[in-house]
Amino acid sequence: MSVEIKQKERLNVINPIFDCQPAGGQFAAIAIKECIPLVHGGQGCCTFVRLVFAQHFKENFDIASSSLHEDEAVFGGIDRILDGVRTLIQRYPEVRIIPIITTCSTETIGDDIEGTVNKLNKELKEKYPDKKVKLIPLHTPSYTGSQVSGYDVALETFISELAKQSKPNGKLNIITGWVNPGDVTEIKHLLSEMKVEGNVLLDTETFDAPTMPDKSAFAYGNTTIEDIEDSANALGTIALCKYEGGKAAQFLETEFDIPTIIGDMPVGIKNTDAFLKNIKKLTGKEIPNSLIIERGKAIDAIADLGHMFFADKKVAIYGDPDLVIGLAQFCIDVSLKPVLLLLGDDNKAYKKDIRFKTIEEQIDYDLEVITNADLFELQSKIENKEVEVDLILGHSKGRFIAIDNKIPMVRVGFPTFDRAGLWKQPLIGYRGAEQLANTIANALFTHMEYTKNKEYILNVW
C-alpha cells in the first residue's frame, strides 16, 4: 500500500511533541563532564528545560542562565554573557567548558557571541593564565528547528571545535543521539561482548547517580573533552540517529577521513543485527556467541507474543524521528501495524528519508506520517475516528489522550515522567527488543483485563 508524508494543516501548535532547539543544545552539553552550559536568553529558557530534565531523570543538572530582562532585549545582552561566564569560573573552579547557547531572543537581537568569546578569552588568559576554559558559541535559535536539530547542531559544534587529529587510537566512535542512559549501558554491553573499545559520544550513563553514604548525589555527563578531541583519531564512526548526531558523523568523515556509517537506530532484531554487522565491518571483530544467544532469547520472547497478541493491532507513534522510525520498523517485524507516525518539526529531509520507502515496501495497508505535528493532531484523529488505534507509543505528554480514549499506551522516548525508572531501561539491542515486546504485551494484557475483552485468554496462554 502507501506511506503518505505530509504536514499538518493547522498553522498553530497545541500540546507540542518536541521542545525547542536550545533544549537539544542543553541536553548535549550536560552529557559532557566538567561542562556547565550558559543559556543566553530569558530565565525560562533555562529553568523550564531543567525542569523537564529533572522530571525525566529525577536528577538535577547544572545549567546557567544569562537571565535577560527588558533592557537587554532592547539594548543587547552582551554584558550578561560577560557576567555569566565570570561568575561560573569563579564559583565552579572545576569547569573546563562553557557552551554559550543562544535562544530566540538573543538571535533576534543579534548579539555578537563570537566577538564576546574572543573578548572573554583574552580576559581569562590575563586573569587565569593557568586555567584553560573552552568557551563555545552554540547557535540554537528556537524560532526554527526543534530539540532534535538543537542536539544535532550542538554535537557537530562540539566536535568541530574540539576534535584534533594525532595518532590512531583504535577506538570506534559511537554517536548515540538523544537516547536514555539505559540505552548507553546497552551500547557499552554490546561493544564489550564484541571486544571493541568504544568512544561513546555522548555518554549519559552516569546520569544514574547514586546517593552515597555521605548523602552526596550529583548527576553528570561522562564524556570528557579528551574523548571529543580523540574522536578525530578513531578507526570508524557509527551514528545511531540520522537526525541527532548525523551532522557530527559526517563532519568527522569529511574533515578527518574517518569511515562513517549512519545507520538505523538499533531498535528490534533486524536493526540490532545491522548495528552489530556495522561494528564488524569497521573493526573486523566477530559477533560472539553470547550475543547470538541474546538474540535467540529475544526472538523466543517475541514469538510467544506475536501471533496471538500483536497481530494486526494498530499503533500510533510519536516522538523523535529516529526513534519513531525505529519503533515503526520494530512494530512491523513483530506483526503490529503502525498506522500513524507523528514528528514534531518540519524538517524537509523527512520526505526524502529512504527508511519510509523501505517501510512502504513491507506493509499492505496505508500509513500516514505527519510532520510539524502536535499532540492535538493525534487527539483529533482518534476522537474524530479518522484513525483506529489499539496502542500508542510515545512520551508522557500524550498520556491524557490515551486515558481519555481508553487506549493502552507504552511510554518511550523523552520525557517519560509519569512512570518510574523507564530511562534506566534499554530500548535498543536484543535485550531492549525483548524488554519492549514484553512491555507492550503487558500494556495490552492490562487493557484486556480492565475492558474484559477476551481476558480469559490469559488464563490459558
Buried (B, 14 or more C-beta within 10 A) or exposed (E): EEBEBEBBEEEEBEBBBBBBBBBBBBBBBBBBBBBBBBBBBBEEBBEBBBEBBBEBBBBEBBBBBBBBEEEBBEEBBBEBBBEBBBEBBEEBEEBBBBBBBBBBBBBEBEBBBEEBBEBBEEEBEEEEEEEEBBBBBBBBBBEBBBBBBBBBBBBBBBBBBBBEBEEEBEBBBBBBBBBBBBBBBBBBBBBEBBEBEBBBBBBBBBBBBEEEEEEEEEBBBBBBBEBBBBBBBBBBBBBBBBBBBBBBBBBBBEEBEBBBBBBBBBBBBBBBBBBBEBBBEBBEBEBEEEBEEBBEBBBEBBEBBBEEBBEEBBBBBBBBBBBBBBBBBBBBBBBBBBBBBBBBBBBEEBEEBEBBEBBBEEBEEEBBBBBBBBBBBBBBBBEEEEBEBBBBBBBBBBBEBBEEBEBBBBBBBBBBBEEEEBBBBBBBBBBBBBBBBBBBBEBBBEBBEEEEEEBEEEEEE
